[in-house]
Amino acid sequence: SLRCPDGAAPLPTAEIPLVRAFAGEDVREAELVIAPAGLPARRVRANGQAIRGPDGAVLGAVVAMRDVTEHARAEAALRASEAR
């Protein structure tokens, strides 16, 4: 399932990067959590954009996702050590 960056709340359909890109939005560094059944959740950042025809009509969309799970864990650990 797709979840909000907090990892708990389901990601609303309108916020899914591919849906946003199909709507013509340039998506930059959208953070979300992918939580497949039976597998560990992964934090990702997505970038995407619409693919347009010569007349400007949206023909499709492309989205690339980068797994940032370990980076997010390292940042959290650093913040926790600085708070001590």
C-alpha positions in Angstrom: 0.0 0.0 0.0 1.0 3.6 -0.5 1.2 5.7 2.7 1.9 9.3 3.6 5.4 10.2 4.8 4.4 9.5 8.4 4.1 5.8 7.3 0.7 5.4 9.0 -2.0 7.2 7.0 -3.0 5.9 3.5 -1.8 8.2 0.7 -4.8 9.9 -0.8 -5.3 9.0 -4.5 -4.8 12.7 -5.5 -1.4 12.7 -3.9 0.0 9.6 -5.7 2.9 10.9 -7.8 1.8 9.1 -11.0 -1.7 10.6 -10.6 -0.2 14.0 -10.1 2.0 13.7 -13.2 -1.0 12.5 -15.3 -2.7 15.7 -14.2 0.1 17.7 -15.7 2.0 18.5 -12.5 5.8 18.4 -12.3 6.4 16.2 -9.3 9.6 17.0 -7.4 10.9 15.0 -4.4 7.5 13.8 -3.3 8.1 11.6 -0.2 5.9 8.6 0.6 6.1 5.2 2.1 5.6 2.0 0.1 4.4 -0.8 2.4 3.8 -4.1 0.5 2.1 -6.9 2.4 4.5 -9.1 4.2 7.6 -7.0 3.3 9.3 -4.2 5.1 8.1 -0.7 4.4 10.4 1.5 2.3 10.6 5.3 2.3 10.9 6.7 -1.3 11.2 10.1 -3.0 9.4 10.4 -6.4 10.0 12.7 -9.3 7.7 12.7 -12.4 6.1 14.6 -15.2 3.5 14.4 -17.9 4.4 13.2 -21.4 2.8 15.7 -23.8 2.0 15.5 -27.5 2.8 18.2 -30.0 -0.5 19.9 -29.1 0.3 19.9 -25.4 -2.2 17.2 -24.5 -1.1 14.8 -21.8 -0.4 11.4 -23.5 1.0 9.7 -20.4 3.4 10.2 -17.5 6.6 9.0 -16.2 7.7 8.7 -12.5 11.0 7.6 -11.0 11.3 6.6 -7.4 14.4 6.6 -5.3 14.6 4.5 -2.1 15.7 6.8 0.7 15.0 4.5 3.7 18.5 4.3 5.0 19.1 8.0 4.5 16.0 8.8 6.5 17.1 6.4 9.3 20.5 8.1 9.4 19.0 11.5 9.6 16.7 10.4 12.5 19.6 8.9 14.4 21.6 12.1 14.0 18.7 14.2 15.2 18.3 11.9 18.2 22.0 12.1 19.1 21.9 15.9 18.8 18.9 16.1 21.1 20.8 14.5 24.0 
